[in-house]
Amino acid sequence: MKRQGFTLIEVCIVLAIMGILAGLAFVNFSGLANKYSLENQVREMYSDLMNTRLMAMNKNRSHFVVLAAGNYTIYDDTSPAQSGDGMLTIGLDTQVQGAKMLKYPMVWTGGSQIEFGSRGISRTQKTICVYSTLRPSYDCIKVSWTRIIMGKLQTQGVCGDDNCVAQ
Protein backbone atom coordinates (compact mmCIF):
# COMPACT_ATOMS: atom_id res chain seq x y z
CA MET A 1 0.00 0.00 0.00
CA LYS A 2 1.28 3.43 -0.99
CA ARG A 3 1.34 6.06 1.74
CA GLN A 4 0.60 9.74 1.16
CA GLY A 5 1.57 12.72 3.32
CA PHE A 6 4.09 13.06 6.14
CA THR A 7 4.37 11.36 9.47
CA LEU A 8 4.16 13.38 12.67
CA ILE A 9 7.87 12.77 13.36
CA GLU A 10 8.87 14.17 9.95
CA VAL A 11 6.80 17.31 10.49
CA CYS A 12 8.29 17.81 13.98
CA ILE A 13 11.84 17.46 12.65
CA VAL A 14 11.21 19.99 9.87
CA LEU A 15 9.65 22.46 12.36
CA ALA A 16 12.59 22.03 14.75
CA ILE A 17 15.09 22.74 11.98
CA MET A 18 13.12 25.81 10.87
CA GLY A 19 13.00 27.05 14.46
CA ILE A 20 16.77 26.71 14.87
CA LEU A 21 17.42 28.53 11.58
CA ALA A 22 14.98 31.31 12.51
CA GLY A 23 16.71 31.73 15.89
CA LEU A 24 20.13 32.00 14.25
CA ALA A 25 18.81 34.52 11.72
CA PHE A 26 17.32 36.64 14.52
CA VAL A 27 20.61 36.70 16.46
CA ASN A 28 22.54 37.75 13.35
CA PHE A 29 19.97 40.40 12.45
CA SER A 30 19.95 41.95 15.92
CA GLY A 31 23.76 42.12 15.88
CA LEU A 32 23.69 43.88 12.51
CA ALA A 33 20.97 46.25 13.68
CA ASN A 34 23.06 47.22 16.74
CA LYS A 35 26.16 47.71 14.56
CA TYR A 36 24.32 50.02 12.18
CA SER A 37 22.73 51.87 15.09
CA LEU A 38 26.19 52.60 16.52
CA GLU A 39 27.52 53.69 13.11
CA ASN A 40 24.48 55.93 12.68
CA GLN A 41 25.16 57.58 16.04
CA VAL A 42 28.76 58.35 15.01
CA ARG A 43 27.65 59.68 11.60
CA GLU A 44 24.98 61.85 13.23
CA MET A 45 27.47 63.34 15.68
CA TYR A 46 29.91 63.96 12.83
CA SER A 47 27.16 65.75 10.92
CA ASP A 48 26.26 67.87 13.97
CA LEU A 49 29.93 68.85 14.43
CA MET A 50 30.22 69.85 10.77
CA ASN A 51 26.98 71.86 10.98
CA THR A 52 28.18 73.60 14.15
CA ARG A 53 31.40 74.54 12.38
CA LEU A 54 29.43 75.93 9.43
CA MET A 55 27.10 77.88 11.74
CA ALA A 56 30.13 79.48 13.40
CA MET A 57 31.43 80.61 10.00
CA ASN A 58 28.03 81.80 8.76
CA LYS A 59 27.17 83.79 11.88
CA ASN A 60 30.78 84.94 12.38
CA ARG A 61 30.83 84.02 16.08
CA SER A 62 31.90 81.14 18.27
CA HIS A 63 29.83 77.98 18.69
CA PHE A 64 30.36 75.28 21.31
CA VAL A 65 29.67 71.57 21.63
CA VAL A 66 29.49 70.41 25.25
CA LEU A 67 30.16 66.68 25.68
CA ALA A 68 28.83 64.38 28.40
CA ALA A 69 29.10 60.58 28.52
CA GLY A 70 25.50 60.03 27.42
CA ASN A 71 24.74 63.20 25.42
CA TYR A 72 26.02 66.40 23.84
CA THR A 73 24.60 69.92 23.54
CA ILE A 74 25.34 72.71 21.03
CA TYR A 75 25.48 76.43 21.95
CA ASP A 76 25.73 79.69 20.00
CA ASP A 77 27.82 82.43 21.65
CA THR A 78 25.20 85.19 21.87
CA SER A 79 26.12 86.70 25.24
CA PRO A 80 26.79 89.57 25.69
CA ALA A 81 24.63 91.16 23.01
CA GLN A 82 24.58 89.49 19.59
CA SER A 83 28.31 89.27 18.91
CA GLY A 84 29.26 87.15 21.93
CA ASP A 85 32.50 87.18 23.88
CA GLY A 86 34.17 83.97 22.68
CA MET A 87 33.38 82.15 25.92
CA LEU A 88 30.62 79.69 26.75
CA THR A 89 28.19 80.97 29.37
CA ILE A 90 25.55 78.31 29.94
CA GLY A 91 22.22 79.98 30.67
CA LEU A 92 23.09 83.15 28.74
CA ASP A 93 24.35 81.76 25.43
CA THR A 94 21.70 80.37 23.07
CA GLN A 95 21.24 76.62 23.07
CA VAL A 96 21.09 75.66 19.38
CA GLN A 97 20.37 72.02 20.05
CA GLY A 98 19.19 70.53 23.31
CA ALA A 99 20.98 67.58 24.82
CA LYS A 100 21.08 64.87 22.16
CA MET A 101 20.86 61.57 24.01
CA LEU A 102 23.21 58.80 22.90
CA LYS A 103 22.42 55.09 22.90
CA TYR A 104 26.10 54.18 23.10
CA PRO A 105 28.22 56.16 25.60
CA MET A 106 31.26 57.99 24.30
CA VAL A 107 34.65 58.92 25.70
CA TRP A 108 36.99 61.65 24.50
CA THR A 109 40.41 63.12 24.97
CA GLY A 110 40.86 66.54 26.54
CA GLY A 111 38.18 68.74 28.10
CA SER A 112 34.44 68.37 27.77
CA GLN A 113 33.82 71.08 25.17
CA ILE A 114 34.69 71.78 21.56
CA GLU A 115 34.81 75.40 20.43
CA PHE A 116 34.57 76.52 16.83
CA GLY A 117 35.71 80.13 16.38
CA SER A 118 34.12 82.67 14.08
CA ARG A 119 36.12 81.34 11.11
CA GLY A 120 35.12 77.72 11.77
CA ILE A 121 38.50 76.77 13.17
CA SER A 122 38.39 74.52 16.21
CA ARG A 123 40.25 75.90 19.19
CA THR A 124 40.48 72.41 20.68
CA GLN A 125 41.89 69.18 19.29
CA LYS A 126 39.96 66.17 20.42
CA THR A 127 39.23 62.54 19.61
CA ILE A 128 35.77 61.19 20.41
CA CYS A 129 35.39 57.40 20.67
CA VAL A 130 32.63 54.85 21.16
CA TYR A 131 33.90 51.51 22.46
CA SER A 132 32.10 48.43 21.20
CA THR A 133 32.54 44.77 20.35
CA LEU A 134 30.17 45.17 17.38
CA ARG A 135 33.06 46.04 15.01
CA PRO A 136 31.40 48.99 13.25
CA SER A 137 32.93 50.71 10.23
CA TYR A 138 33.08 54.03 12.13
CA ASP A 139 33.54 54.40 15.88
CA CYS A 140 35.64 57.54 16.38
CA ILE A 141 35.81 61.18 15.31
CA LYS A 142 38.96 63.32 15.22
CA VAL A 143 38.53 67.07 15.61
CA SER A 144 41.62 69.09 14.69
CA TRP A 145 41.97 72.80 14.13
CA THR A 146 40.82 72.69 10.52
CA ARG A 147 39.31 69.24 9.98
CA ILE A 148 36.76 66.82 11.37
CA ILE A 149 37.36 63.20 10.36
CA MET A 150 35.37 60.02 11.01
CA GLY A 151 37.44 56.91 11.56
CA LYS A 152 37.83 53.43 12.98
CA LEU A 153 39.60 52.55 16.21
CA GLN A 154 42.52 50.20 15.67
CA THR A 155 42.49 49.09 19.31
CA GLN A 156 39.26 49.06 21.31
CA GLY A 157 39.54 50.74 24.71
CA VAL A 158 42.20 53.25 23.62
CA CYS A 159 40.87 56.68 22.65
CA GLY A 160 43.53 58.77 21.02
CA ASP A 161 44.47 60.62 17.87
CA ASP A 162 46.90 57.91 16.72
CA ASN A 163 44.40 55.10 17.33
CA CYS A 164 41.57 56.65 15.24
CA VAL A 165 42.33 55.90 11.57
CA ALA A 166 40.35 57.68 8.84
CA GLN A 167 38.17 55.40 6.73
C-alpha positions in Angstrom: 0.0 0.0 0.0 1.3 3.4 -1.0 1.3 6.1 1.7 0.6 9.7 1.2 1.6 12.7 3.3 4.1 13.1 6.1 4.4 11.4 9.5 4.2 13.4 12.7 7.9 12.8 13.4 8.9 14.2 9.9 6.8 17.3 10.5 8.3 17.8 14.0 11.8 17.5 12.6 11.2 20.0 9.9 9.6 22.5 12.4 12.6 22.0 14.8 15.1 22.7 12.0 13.1 25.8 10.9 13.0 27.1 14.5 16.8 26.7 14.9 17.4 28.5 11.6 15.0 31.3 12.5 16.7 31.7 15.9 20.1 32.0 14.2 18.8 34.5 11.7 17.3 36.6 14.5 20.6 36.7 16.5 22.5 37.7 13.4 20.0 40.4 12.4 19.9 42.0 15.9 23.8 42.1 15.9 23.7 43.9 12.5 21.0 46.2 13.7 23.1 47.2 16.7 26.2 47.7 14.6 24.3 50.0 12.2 22.7 51.9 15.1 26.2 52.6 16.5 27.5 53.7 13.1 24.5 55.9 12.7 25.2 57.6 16.0 28.8 58.3 15.0 27.7 59.7 11.6 25.0 61.9 13.2 27.5 63.3 15.7 29.9 64.0 12.8 27.2 65.8 10.9 26.3 67.9 14.0 29.9 68.8 14.4 30.2 69.8 10.8 27.0 71.9 11.0 28.2 73.6 14.1 31.4 74.5 12.4 29.4 75.9 9.4 27.1 77.9 11.7 30.1 79.5 13.4 31.4 80.6 10.0 28.0 81.8 8.8 27.2 83.8 11.9 30.8 84.9 12.4 30.8 84.0 16.1 31.9 81.1 18.3 29.8 78.0 18.7 30.4 75.3 21.3 29.7 71.6 21.6 29.5 70.4 25.3 30.2 66.7 25.7 28.8 64.4 28.4 29.1 60.6 28.5 25.5 60.0 27.4 24.7 63.2 25.4 26.0 66.4 23.8 24.6 69.9 23.5 25.3 72.7 21.0 25.5 76.4 21.9 25.7 79.7 20.0 27.8 82.4 21.6 25.2 85.2 21.9 26.1 86.7 25.2 26.8 89.6 25.7 24.6 91.2 23.0 24.6 89.5 19.6 28.3 89.3 18.9 29.3 87.1 21.9 32.5 87.2 23.9 34.2 84.0 22.7 33.4 82.2 25.9 30.6 79.7 26.7 28.2 81.0 29.4 25.5 78.3 29.9 22.2 80.0 30.7 23.1 83.2 28.7 24.4 81.8 25.4 21.7 80.4 23.1 21.2 76.6 23.1 21.1 75.7 19.4 20.4 72.0 20.0 19.2 70.5 23.3 21.0 67.6 24.8 21.1 64.9 22.2 20.9 61.6 24.0 23.2 58.8 22.9 22.4 55.1 22.9 26.1 54.2 23.1 28.2 56.2 25.6 31.3 58.0 24.3 34.7 58.9 25.7 37.0 61.7 24.5 40.4 63.1 25.0 40.9 66.5 26.5 38.2 68.7 28.1 34.4 68.4 27.8 33.8 71.1 25.2 34.7 71.8 21.6 34.8 75.4 20.4 34.6 76.5 16.8 35.7 80.1 16.4 34.1 82.7 14.1 36.1 81.3 11.1 35.1 77.7 11.8 38.5 76.8 13.2 38.4 74.5 16.2 40.3 75.9 19.2 40.5 72.4 20.7 41.9 69.2 19.3 40.0 66.2 20.4 39.2 62.5 19.6 35.8 61.2 20.4 35.4 57.4 20.7 32.6 54.8 21.2 33.9 51.5 22.5 32.1 48.4 21.2 32.5 44.8 20.3 30.2 45.2 17.4 33.1 46.0 15.0 31.4 49.0 13.3 32.9 50.7 10.2 33.1 54.0 12.1 33.5 54.4 15.9 35.6 57.5 16.4 35.8 61.2 15.3 39.0 63.3 15.2 38.5 67.1 15.6 41.6 69.1 14.7 42.0 72.8 14.1 40.8 72.7 10.5 39.3 69.2 10.0 36.8 66.8 11.4 37.4 63.2 10.4 35.4 60.0 11.0 37.4 56.9 11.6 37.8 53.4 13.0 39.6 52.6 16.2 42.5 50.2 15.7 42.5 49.1 19.3 39.3 49.1 21.3 39.5 50.7 24.7 42.2 53.2 23.6 40.9 56.7 22.6 43.5 58.8 21.0 44.5 60.6 17.9 46.9 57.9 16.7 44.4 55.1 17.3 41.6 56.7 15.2 42.3 55.9 11.6 40.4 57.7 8.8 38.2 55.4 6.7 
